[in-house]
């Protein structure tokens, strides 16, 4: 008779725990479903936050030389950054624009040669390699033209979407950068009073880490772009300036960017001969080795270094989820997730002591 209440109590506790587990599972599924459905919008907002961090860092840099209020420093930064970009395109843009069609023709020519080589070895279907006078080839090209024309509307909408997203990112980013403490404290108020100070520390650490990551990426882009351009010019490879510019821009994407930017340079080197292609490959390896073993150690106090395996995995997942936009944002997203996990889970829950990513 005395054991019955205990069994009843145990059953009630078990039922309560089961309901809690089911409720947590449902909440997790709802959050995952929301993030999946609204993922693109969240990435746009995250890109705006990154722009705000960049602008805030630029404002701090301006204040190191000129003591200005944020209300004056931010407009100055917003004018200076587009001005520098415009000046760069003015000085080298005409040359890049003139070389861009030549690069496209060179890559297309090399791709055609690769098709022919594969066809000779029986590894590529022959119907695409018929002569220009062949009627079958003309009919096939006409069919391809019709397919391209039928999907033209879809391709036209892509630039409009990109322009719209960029405009949204810029507007939101400028608003965030105008008064970052206001937005940070507004978000922090969602937590209980006892946790707000800790969340402010997390937000400050995230901002510092993202600024250091931007510094490292910017220096790496300049270093790799200059080294590749000079090296290709010394090798006598055509389009050295344009290829160096492409290499510098794609260095913003760690690891994968190096592979992507090397492809057109190697194809252009193949036009000069196989040895040129080999030299171009060695040049890219040396440029990115200099980035990894010279630049990063010199700025180690400000550089955010993530294990390559984790970063490439994040880039692949980001590419699957949101295309090139996901690849571009993979590294900063991984930085945010890593630091948040280290501070809020490893330190606060498990009470482990260790250096947070990016800390000195």
C-alpha positions as CSV (number, residue, x, y, z in Angstrom):
1,X,0.0,0.0,0.0
2,X,2.8,2.4,0.8
3,X,4.6,1.8,-2.6
4,X,1.6,3.0,-4.7
5,X,2.1,6.7,-4.1
6,X,5.8,6.3,-5.0
7,X,4.9,4.6,-8.3
8,X,2.3,7.2,-9.0
9,X,4.8,10.0,-8.3
10,X,7.5,8.3,-10.4
11,X,5.0,7.9,-13.2
12,X,4.1,11.6,-12.9
13,X,7.7,12.6,-13.0
14,X,8.4,10.4,-16.0
15,X,5.4,11.9,-17.8
16,X,6.5,15.4,-17.0
17,X,10.0,14.8,-18.2
18,X,8.7,13.1,-21.4
19,X,6.5,16.1,-22.1
20,X,9.4,18.5,-21.5
21,X,11.5,16.5,-24.0
22,X,8.7,16.4,-26.6
23,X,8.2,20.1,-26.1
24,X,11.9,20.9,-26.5
25,X,12.0,18.7,-29.7
26,X,9.0,20.6,-31.1
27,X,10.6,24.0,-30.3
28,X,13.8,22.9,-31.9
29,X,12.0,21.7,-35.0
30,X,10.1,24.9,-35.2
31,X,13.3,27.0,-34.9
32,X,15.0,24.8,-37.5
33,X,12.1,25.1,-39.9
34,X,11.9,28.9,-39.4
35,X,15.7,29.3,-40.0
36,X,15.4,27.1,-43.1
37,X,12.5,29.1,-44.5
38,X,13.9,32.5,-43.6
39,X,17.5,31.5,-44.1
40,X,18.2,33.9,-47.0
41,X,16.7,36.8,-45.1
42,X,18.8,35.9,-42.0
43,X,22.0,35.8,-44.2
44,X,21.2,39.2,-45.6
45,X,20.8,40.6,-42.1
46,X,24.0,38.9,-41.0
47,X,25.8,40.5,-44.0
48,X,24.4,43.9,-42.9
49,X,25.8,43.2,-39.4
50,X,29.2,42.4,-41.0
51,X,29.1,45.7,-42.9
52,X,28.2,47.5,-39.7
53,X,31.3,45.9,-38.0
54,X,33.5,47.0,-40.9
55,X,32.2,50.5,-40.8
56,X,32.5,50.7,-37.1
57,X,36.2,49.5,-37.4
58,X,36.8,52.2,-40.0
59,X,35.2,54.8,-37.7
60,X,37.6,53.7,-34.9
61,X,40.5,54.0,-37.3
62,X,39.5,57.5,-38.3
63,X,39.3,58.4,-34.6
64,X,42.9,57.3,-34.2
65,X,44.0,60.2,-36.4
66,X,41.1,62.7,-36.1
67,X,38.9,63.0,-33.1
68,X,35.4,63.2,-34.5
69,X,32.0,62.3,-33.1
70,X,30.4,59.2,-34.7
71,X,27.8,61.4,-36.3
72,X,30.6,63.0,-38.4
73,X,33.0,60.2,-38.6
74,X,30.5,57.7,-40.1
75,X,29.5,59.9,-43.1
76,X,33.2,60.5,-43.7
77,X,33.8,56.8,-43.8
78,X,30.8,56.2,-46.0
79,X,32.3,58.7,-48.5
80,X,35.9,57.5,-48.3
81,X,35.3,53.8,-48.8
82,X,33.3,54.2,-52.1
83,X,35.8,56.9,-53.1
84,X,38.7,54.6,-52.7
85,X,36.9,51.8,-54.6
86,X,36.0,54.3,-57.4
87,X,39.6,55.5,-57.6
88,X,40.9,52.0,-57.9
89,X,38.5,51.2,-60.7
90,X,39.4,54.6,-62.4
91,X,43.1,53.8,-62.3
92,X,42.9,50.1,-63.2
93,X,39.3,49.6,-64.3
94,X,39.8,50.6,-67.9
95,X,42.7,48.1,-68.2
96,X,40.6,45.4,-66.6
97,X,37.6,46.0,-68.7
98,X,39.7,45.9,-71.9
99,X,41.3,42.6,-70.7
100,X,38.1,40.9,-69.6
101,X,36.9,39.9,-73.1
102,X,40.4,38.6,-73.9
103,X,40.4,36.5,-70.7
104,X,37.0,35.1,-71.7
105,X,38.2,34.2,-75.2
106,X,41.4,32.7,-73.8
107,X,39.5,30.5,-71.3
108,X,37.0,29.5,-74.0
109,X,39.8,28.6,-76.4
110,X,41.6,26.4,-73.8
111,X,38.3,24.8,-72.8
112,X,37.7,23.9,-76.5
113,X,41.2,22.4,-76.7
114,X,40.5,20.3,-73.6
115,X,37.3,19.1,-75.2
116,X,39.1,18.0,-78.3
117,X,41.8,16.2,-76.4
118,X,39.2,14.3,-74.4
119,X,37.3,13.5,-77.6
120,X,40.5,12.1,-79.2
121,X,40.9,9.7,-76.2
122,X,37.2,8.7,-76.4
123,X,36.3,10.5,-73.2
124,X,34.0,13.2,-74.7
125,X,31.0,12.9,-77.0
126,X,31.8,14.0,-80.6
127,X,28.6,15.8,-81.6
128,X,29.8,19.1,-80.1
129,X,33.0,19.0,-82.0
130,X,31.8,19.0,-85.6
131,X,32.9,21.6,-88.1
132,X,31.0,24.9,-88.4
133,X,29.8,23.8,-91.8
134,X,28.0,20.8,-90.5
135,X,24.2,21.2,-90.5
136,X,23.8,19.0,-87.5
137,X,26.0,21.3,-85.5
138,X,24.0,24.3,-86.7
139,X,20.7,22.7,-85.7
140,X,22.1,21.8,-82.3
141,X,23.4,25.3,-81.7
142,X,20.0,26.7,-82.8
143,X,18.3,24.4,-80.2
144,X,20.7,25.6,-77.5
145,X,19.9,29.2,-78.5
146,X,16.2,28.6,-78.1
147,X,16.8,27.1,-74.7
148,X,18.9,30.0,-73.6
149,X,16.2,32.5,-74.9
150,X,13.5,30.6,-73.1
151,X,15.3,31.0,-69.8
152,X,16.5,34.5,-70.3
153,X,13.8,36.0,-68.0
154,X,15.2,33.9,-65.1
155,X,18.7,35.2,-65.8
156,X,17.5,38.8,-65.9
157,X,15.9,38.6,-62.5
158,X,19.2,37.4,-60.9
159,X,21.0,40.8,-61.1
160,X,17.9,42.6,-59.9
161,X,17.8,40.3,-56.8
162,X,21.5,40.9,-56.2
163,X,21.2,44.7,-56.5
164,X,18.2,44.6,-54.1
165,X,20.0,42.5,-51.5
166,X,23.1,44.8,-51.7
167,X,20.9,47.9,-51.2
168,X,19.2,46.3,-48.2
169,X,22.6,45.3,-46.7
170,X,24.0,48.8,-47.2
171,X,21.0,50.6,-45.7
172,X,20.7,48.3,-42.7
173,X,24.5,48.2,-42.2
174,X,24.7,52.0,-42.1
175,X,21.8,52.2,-39.6
176,X,23.5,49.6,-37.4
177,X,26.9,51.4,-37.6
178,X,25.3,54.8,-36.7
179,X,24.6,53.6,-33.1
180,X,25.8,50.1,-32.6
181,X,25.5,50.2,-28.8
182,X,21.7,51.0,-29.1
183,X,21.1,47.9,-31.2
184,X,23.3,45.6,-29.1
185,X,21.6,46.6,-25.9
186,X,18.2,46.2,-27.4
187,X,19.0,42.6,-28.3
188,X,20.7,42.0,-24.9
189,X,17.5,43.0,-23.1
190,X,15.9,39.8,-24.4
191,X,18.0,37.9,-21.8
192,X,17.3,37.8,-18.0
193,X,18.9,40.7,-16.1
194,X,21.5,38.4,-14.6
195,X,22.7,37.3,-18.0
196,X,22.8,40.7,-19.7
197,X,26.3,41.7,-18.7
198,X,27.6,38.3,-20.0
199,X,25.8,38.8,-23.3
200,X,27.4,42.3,-23.6
201,X,30.8,40.6,-23.2
202,X,30.0,38.1,-25.9
203,X,28.8,40.8,-28.2
204,X,32.0,42.8,-27.6
205,X,34.2,39.7,-28.3
206,X,32.3,38.9,-31.5
207,X,32.8,42.5,-32.7
208,X,36.5,42.4,-32.0
209,X,36.9,39.0,-33.6
210,X,35.1,40.0,-36.8
211,X,37.1,43.2,-37.1
212,X,40.4,41.2,-36.7
213,X,39.1,38.8,-39.3
214,X,38.4,41.6,-41.7
215,X,41.9,43.0,-41.2
216,X,43.5,39.6,-41.9
217,X,41.4,39.1,-45.0
218,X,42.1,42.6,-46.4
219,X,45.9,42.2,-45.9
220,X,45.8,38.8,-47.4
221,X,43.9,40.0,-50.5
222,X,46.4,42.8,-51.1
223,X,49.4,40.5,-50.6
224,X,48.2,37.7,-52.8
225,X,47.0,40.0,-55.5
226,X,50.2,42.0,-55.7
227,X,52.4,38.8,-55.7
228,X,50.4,37.0,-58.3
229,X,50.3,40.1,-60.6
230,X,54.0,40.7,-60.3
231,X,54.8,37.0,-60.7
232,X,52.7,36.6,-63.8
233,X,54.2,39.7,-65.4
234,X,57.7,38.4,-64.8
235,X,56.7,35.0,-66.3
236,X,55.4,36.9,-69.4
237,X,51.8,35.5,-69.0
238,X,49.2,37.6,-70.6
239,X,46.5,39.5,-68.6
240,X,48.8,39.5,-65.5
241,X,47.1,42.6,-64.0
242,X,43.5,41.2,-64.4
243,X,44.5,37.7,-63.1
244,X,46.2,39.3,-60.1
245,X,43.2,41.3,-59.4
246,X,41.0,38.2,-59.6
247,X,43.4,36.3,-57.3
248,X,43.3,39.1,-54.7
249,X,39.5,39.4,-54.7
250,X,38.9,35.6,-54.3
251,X,41.4,35.5,-51.5
252,X,38.5,36.9,-49.4
253,X,37.2,33.3,-49.5
254,X,39.8,31.3,-47.5
255,X,41.1,28.1,-49.2
256,X,38.4,27.6,-51.8
257,X,39.0,31.1,-53.2
258,X,42.7,30.2,-54.0
259,X,41.6,27.2,-56.0
260,X,38.9,29.1,-57.9
261,X,41.2,32.1,-58.8
262,X,44.0,29.8,-60.0
263,X,41.8,28.1,-62.6
264,X,41.7,31.0,-65.2
265,X,45.3,31.8,-64.6
266,X,46.4,28.2,-65.3
267,X,44.2,28.1,-68.4
268,X,45.8,31.3,-69.7
269,X,49.2,29.8,-68.9
270,X,48.3,26.7,-71.0
271,X,48.0,29.0,-74.0
272,X,51.7,29.7,-73.7
273,X,52.6,26.1,-73.1
274,X,52.4,23.4,-70.4
275,X,55.5,24.7,-68.7
276,X,53.9,28.1,-68.2
277,X,50.8,26.4,-66.6
278,X,53.2,24.6,-64.2
279,X,55.0,27.8,-63.4
280,X,51.6,29.6,-62.8
281,X,50.5,26.8,-60.5
282,X,53.8,27.0,-58.5
283,X,53.3,30.8,-58.3
284,X,49.9,30.5,-56.8
285,X,51.2,27.9,-54.3
286,X,54.0,30.2,-53.3
287,X,51.7,33.3,-53.0
288,X,49.3,31.5,-50.7
289,X,52.2,29.9,-48.8
290,X,53.5,33.4,-48.2
291,X,50.1,34.4,-46.9
292,X,49.9,31.4,-44.5
293,X,53.5,31.3,-43.3
294,X,54.6,35.0,-43.4
295,X,51.6,37.2,-43.3
296,X,49.5,35.3,-40.7
297,X,52.4,35.0,-38.2
298,X,53.2,38.7,-38.5
299,X,49.6,39.7,-37.7
300,X,48.9,36.7,-35.4
301,X,47.6,39.0,-32.7
302,X,44.9,40.3,-35.0
303,X,44.3,37.3,-37.3
304,X,41.5,34.8,-36.7
305,X,42.7,31.4,-37.7
306,X,40.2,28.5,-38.1
307,X,41.1,24.9,-38.8
308,X,41.0,24.3,-42.5
309,X,38.8,21.2,-42.2
310,X,36.1,23.1,-40.3
311,X,36.2,26.1,-42.6
312,X,36.0,24.2,-45.9
313,X,33.2,22.1,-44.5
314,X,31.3,25.3,-43.6
315,X,32.0,26.7,-47.1
316,X,30.6,23.6,-48.7
317,X,27.5,23.6,-46.6
318,X,27.1,27.4,-47.2
319,X,27.4,26.9,-50.9
320,X,24.7,24.1,-50.9
321,X,22.4,26.2,-48.8
322,X,22.8,29.7,-50.4
323,X,25.2,29.4,-53.3
324,X,28.1,31.9,-53.6
325,X,26.4,34.1,-50.9
326,X,26.7,31.2,-48.4
327,X,30.3,30.6,-49.3
328,X,31.2,34.2,-48.8
329,X,29.6,34.3,-45.4
330,X,30.7,30.8,-44.2
331,X,33.9,32.0,-42.4
332,X,32.3,34.9,-40.4
333,X,29.3,32.7,-39.5
334,X,31.6,30.0,-38.3
335,X,33.5,32.5,-36.2
336,X,30.3,33.7,-34.6
337,X,29.1,30.2,-33.8
338,X,32.5,29.1,-32.5
339,X,32.9,32.1,-30.1
340,X,29.3,31.9,-28.9
341,X,29.7,28.2,-28.2
342,X,33.0,28.7,-26.4
343,X,31.8,31.5,-24.1
344,X,28.2,30.4,-23.4
345,X,28.6,26.6,-23.3
346,X,32.2,25.6,-22.7
347,X,32.9,28.4,-20.2
348,X,29.5,29.1,-18.6
349,X,28.0,25.6,-18.6
350,X,30.9,23.2,-18.5
351,X,33.2,25.7,-16.7
352,X,36.1,25.0,-18.9
353,X,39.0,27.5,-19.0
354,X,40.5,28.2,-22.4
355,X,41.3,30.9,-24.9
356,X,38.3,32.0,-26.9
357,X,38.9,32.1,-30.7
358,X,40.7,35.3,-31.6
359,X,41.7,36.3,-28.1
360,X,45.3,37.3,-27.5
